[in-house]
Amino acid sequence: MEELGTSPPIFYNRNHIEKVKKQMILSIISQGFVWAILGLGIFMTFRILNFPDMTAEGSFPLGGAVAVTLITRGVNPFLATLVAVGAGCLAGMAAGLLYTKGKIPTLLSGILVMTSCNSVILFVMQRANLGLLGYSKIQDMIPIASGVNEIIIGIIFVTLVIAAMLFFLDTKLGQAYIATGDNPEMAKSFGIHTSRMELMGLVVSNGIIALSGALMAQQEGYADASRGIGVIVVGLASLIIGEVLFSKLTLAERLLSIVIGSIIYQFLIWAVIAIGVNTSYIRIFSAIILAICLMIPTFKEKLLKGVKLSK
């Protein structure tokens, strides 16, 4: 006879545990693809223009807020996602104008727009967070098992973004954009309007970041005004991990390395959670992972300094 106030132990069979593990792995990979889009957006400014754009922490949740709000009002998820990209582009344009026309440093202009985006998000959603329960999401357009459809959507959008970036950067306009980041003074001497290139880069970058935010909000089932806190660390970690693991890559391979780095980063975060770390403190571990990855090239240089490999 059971004692009062006690309940029988719950036992899970092996099949149930395996199913949960499989679902978790699918979720990690699908999130890795969506975060990779964020990393690709950050690549446009951080690696090509050589400056960090804090607008990312505003345009990411803005994309999610716009997409979710439109979906709850009956708009097609694809159209809602497209409008979210446009909202991100406007955020990037605001930061770009402050930087190129207002002569405000990039870091400060990004912080100003990031802060302003929070008010815009609250205006759009009319609340701090908004759910998608009962509404059709972009992932639902592929009628297969949950988790697998999210991975397929992630692969589709990552492929589209990488293809668009490769096409753009191979054009004369794209080459002028790359030249602006490599050597602004020399680019000016060739008649390139560097301020226009920088403005364009910020617009495109934040449009891609807003796309990531829109997809993530639909995948998670809600949009939140505070969702952008720390996302630039996630994007940079994806980028840096890819660069640390691979070297001497072509542009296409470099973009693919960001995708691989993003998925690896998600598994690292999952490992941290698996050992029992409180999820409230996960951002400090994100920062530590990024710091370690940034220091690896320096450690390699110091360790291999003076070492000669025999033939």
N, C-alpha and C positions, 0 to 999 in steps of 0.2 A: 504493500500500500504506500502511495506517495505521500510525503510529508506536505502539510499545508504550506502554500506559498512557494513551492518549488515546481519546476517544470522539467519534463523529460529532456535529455540531451538531444540535440539535432545532429543527425548523421547525414553526410553527403556522400553519394556513391562516386566512384571514379569517373563515370561518364559525365556527371554534372560538373565536376571540377575541371575536367578537360574542356568542356564546353565553355566554361567561364574564362579559362586561360586563352582559348582560341578567340573568343569575343574581345578580350582585352588586347591581344596582339593586333587584331584587325583595327581596333579603335586607335591604338598607338600609331600604326602605319598610316591610317587615314588622316589623323591629325598632323602627322609629319608632312604629308603632301600639302595640306592647307597652310601650315606654317612655312613651308618652302616658298610659297608664293609671296609671303611677307619678306622672306630673305631675298628673293629676286628683286622685289621693289626697293629694298634697302641697298642692294648692290648698285642700282642706278645712280645713287648719290654717294654712298660711302666709298665705293671702290672706283667709280669712274670720275666723279667730280671731286673726290677726296675730302668730303666733309660729312659729318653725321647730321642727319635731319631729324630733329625731335618732333616734327610734325607727325611722324609715324604714330606716335602715341595718341594722337587726336584723330587722324584719318582712319585708323583701324576700327575703333569703336563707332566712329561716324558711319562707316560703311555698313556695319552690322545694324545700327539703329535705323538707318534709312531703309535697308532691305526688309527688316522685320516689320517696321511700321507699314510699309506698302503692302506686304503680303497679308497682314491682318486686315487691310482695307480692300482685299480682293484682287490685288494686282498679281499678274503672273510672276512666279519666282524668278524666271530668267530676266524679265523686264525689270523687276525690282532690283536684281543684282546689277544690271546695267546702269540703272539710275544711281545706285550706291557707288559705282565706279566714278560716275560723273561728279558726285558729291566729294569724293576723295580728290579728284582733279582740281576742284574749286578750292579745297583746303590747301593743296600744293601751290596753286596759283597765288593765293593770299600770302603764303610764306615767301614765295618767289618775288612777289612785288615789294614786300617789305625789305627783302635782301637786295634786290637789284635796283629798285627805284628809291626806296627809303634809306638805303645804305646802312641798314641795321645788320649787325653780324648774324651769320647763319644760325648759330646756336640760339641767340635771343629771339630771332624771328620765328624759329621753330617752336620755342617755348610759348611765345605769344599766341600763335595760332593753335597750338595744342591746348592751351588753357581756354581759349575762346570756343574750341570745338565742344568742350564739356557743356557749355551753355546751349550751344546749337543742338546737341543731342537731347538735352532735357526739353528743349522747345519742340523738337521733332516727335519724341515719344510721349511728351506730357507726363512723364514719370521717370524714375531712376532706372527701371528695367521693364522689359516687355517680353512676354512669352509667345511661343508659336504652337501651343497645345491645340490640336484640332485643325490646324492649318497645313496645307500642302507645302512642302519644301522642295528645293531643287534636287535634293537627294532622292525624293520620292518618285521622280520622273523615271528612275530605273527600277522596275518592279522585281527586284531580287532580294536575297537575304540582307537584312540590316548589317552594316559593317562592310560587306562586299560592295554594295552600291556606293557607299561613301568613298571607298578606295577608288572605284572606277571614276566617280565624279572628280576626285582629286587628281587622278592621272590625266583626265581630259583637260582640266583647266591648267595644270602645270605644263602640259604639252603645248597648249595654245599660247600661254604666256612666253615660254621659252622660244617657240617658233616666231612669235611677233617680235621679241627682243632681238633675235638673230637677224631677222629681216630688216628691222629698223637700223640696227648698228652697222649693217653692211651697206646702207645707202649713203649718199653724199652727206645728207643731213646728219646721219648717225656718226659718220666719220668726223664731221665738224664738231659734234658733241663730245666724242672721245678726245679730239685734239684740245678742246677747251679744258678738259680735266687734266690732260697730260702737261700742257704748257700754255696757260692763258695768254701770256704776252706774245708768244710766237703765233698763237691762233689769231690774235688781233692783227698781227703783221700780215697775215694772209687774207685779211678782210672778213674774218668771222666775227659776228656779233656775239661775243661771249656771254653778255648779260641775257640775251635771248635764249642761248643754249642752256644756261643755268636755270632760267625760268621754265623752259620746256622740260628739263630733267626733273625738276621738282613736281611739275604737273603730272608727268608720266609715272614717276615713282610713287606718288601718293594715290594715284588711280589704281595701281597694282596692289598697293597695301590695303586700300579700301575694299578691293575684290576679295582679298584674303579675309578681311573682317566680316564681309557679307556671307562668305561661305562658312566661316567658323560659327557665326551666330545661328545660321540655319542648321548646321550639324549639331550644335549644342542645344538648340531649341529655344534660345532666348537671346536678347540683346541687353547689355548692361552699360550704363554710362561710365563705369569705372573699369571696363574690360581692357582698356588700353594701357593700364599701368604695367610697366615692365616689358611690353612687347618688343621694344627695340633691342632689349637684351636677348630675347629669343631669336629674333631675326639675325642679329650679329653672331650669335653662337652658331646658328646653322651655317652661316657664311664662313666663319673662321674655322670650324671643325672640318669643313670640306677642303679648305686651303691647307690645313695642317696635314691631313691625310694624303692629299694629292698635290703634286707640284708639276710645273712645266706642262700645263694643259692648254688646249685650244680654248677659244671662247665658249664653244658649245659644251665642251667637257667641263669647263669651269662652272657653267650654269647648272649642269647636271650634278656636279659635286655639292652644290648648295642643297639640292634635293636630298642627296645621300646624307649630308651633314645634319639636315633637319630631322630626318628619321632617326639617326643615331642619337641626336640630342634628346628626342622624345623618349627613347629607350633608357637613356641615362637618368632622366627625371623619374621615369617609372621605377627604376632600380632604387633611387633615393627614397621614394615613397614606400617601396616594398620592404625596405629594412626597418620601417616603422617611424620615419620622420613625419612630424605633423605637417599637413599640407599648408598650414598658415605660414610656415617658414620656408616654403619652397622657393621663393624668389631669391633668398640669400644663397641657396645652393645653385640656382641658375647663374647668379653673378659669379660664384666661385668657379663653376665649370667654364664660363666665358673667360675669366681671368687666367685660369690654367692654360686654356687653349691659346690665348694671346701670348703667354710667356714661353710656350714650347719652342717657337723658332729661336728665341734668345738663348734658351738652355742648350738647344742643338748646336748653335754657333759657338758657345763657350766650351761645350764638351768636345766638339770636333775640331776646335782651333788647334792648329799645329799638327793634326793627325794626318798622315799621308798613307793612302791605301796602296799596297804593293800590287804590281801587275801580275 
